[in-house]
Amino acid sequence: MLQHRRFNRLPLVGVLLLGLLAGVYLAMAARKRLAQSDEAAGVARHSVDTSAGDALKYWTEERMRSAKPAKMPKVKNIKPLVGRKKRSKRPPV
């Protein structure tokens, strides 16, 4: 009879440990997501009040020729692709 009570508690302890593990995992994922959103705070938004017709009038052929490219943002922590996708050796059917 004593063993029967002990076995009833083991699943409860397992569920509690699994819940604790899931909670720790979710907390770490939330922390990582918040850290990433801080990096994205540098993106600026603005509205444009100029009509499309005015923009077409502004960009003449001469202005297009003398236009200089805008500086692009530098992206950090990008890993280069290494290797290629391995294809199967068997012929297609």
C-alpha positions as CSV (number, residue, x, y, z in Angstrom):
1,M,0.0,0.0,0.0
2,L,2.9,2.4,0.8
3,Q,4.4,1.8,-2.7
4,H,1.1,2.7,-4.3
5,R,1.2,6.3,-2.8
6,R,4.8,6.8,-3.9
7,F,4.1,5.9,-7.5
8,N,1.3,8.4,-7.5
9,R,3.7,11.2,-6.6
10,L,6.3,10.5,-9.3
11,P,4.2,11.6,-12.2
12,L,3.3,14.8,-10.4
13,V,7.0,15.5,-9.7
14,G,7.8,14.8,-13.4
15,V,5.1,17.2,-14.6
16,L,6.4,19.9,-12.2
17,L,9.9,19.5,-13.5
18,L,8.8,19.5,-17.1
19,G,6.8,22.7,-16.4
20,L,9.8,24.3,-14.7
21,L,12.0,23.4,-17.7
22,A,9.5,24.8,-20.2
23,G,9.3,28.0,-18.1
24,V,13.0,28.5,-18.1
25,Y,13.1,27.9,-21.9
26,L,10.4,30.4,-22.5
27,A,12.1,33.0,-20.3
28,M,15.4,32.6,-22.2
29,A,13.6,32.9,-25.5
30,A,11.8,36.0,-24.4
31,R,15.1,37.5,-23.2
32,K,16.7,36.8,-26.6
33,R,13.8,38.3,-28.5
34,L,14.0,41.5,-26.4
35,A,17.7,41.8,-27.0
36,Q,17.1,41.5,-30.8
37,S,14.4,44.1,-30.7
38,D,16.8,46.6,-29.1
39,E,19.1,46.2,-32.1
40,A,16.3,46.9,-34.5
41,A,15.4,50.2,-32.7
42,G,17.7,52.0,-35.1
43,V,15.2,51.8,-37.9
44,A,13.5,55.1,-38.6
45,R,10.1,55.7,-40.1
46,H,8.8,58.8,-41.7
47,S,5.8,59.8,-43.9
48,V,6.1,61.4,-47.3
49,D,3.9,64.3,-48.2
50,T,5.2,64.7,-51.7
51,S,2.9,63.5,-54.5
52,A,4.1,61.0,-57.1
53,G,3.7,63.6,-59.8
54,D,6.1,66.0,-58.0
55,A,8.6,63.3,-57.6
56,L,8.5,62.5,-61.4
57,K,9.0,66.2,-62.2
58,Y,12.0,66.4,-59.8
59,W,13.9,63.4,-61.2
60,T,14.9,64.6,-64.6
61,E,17.5,62.8,-66.7
62,E,20.2,65.1,-65.6
63,R,19.5,64.6,-61.9
64,M,19.3,60.8,-62.4
65,R,22.8,60.8,-64.1
66,S,24.3,62.9,-61.3
67,A,22.6,61.0,-58.4
68,K,24.8,59.2,-55.9
69,P,23.8,55.9,-54.3
70,A,22.7,56.1,-50.6
71,K,24.8,54.5,-48.0
72,M,23.4,51.1,-47.0
73,P,23.3,50.0,-43.3
74,K,25.9,47.5,-42.2
75,V,24.5,44.2,-40.9
76,K,26.2,42.6,-38.0
77,N,26.4,38.9,-37.0
78,I,25.8,37.5,-40.5
79,K,27.4,34.1,-41.0
80,P,28.6,33.4,-44.6
81,L,27.2,30.4,-46.3
82,V,29.7,27.5,-46.2
83,G,29.5,24.7,-48.7
84,R,26.7,23.8,-50.9
85,K,23.6,21.6,-50.6
86,K,24.6,18.0,-51.1
87,R,22.6,16.3,-53.8
88,S,21.7,12.6,-53.8
89,K,23.8,10.4,-56.0
90,R,20.9,8.3,-57.3
91,P,19.4,9.4,-60.7
92,P,15.9,11.0,-60.8
93,V,13.1,8.6,-61.5
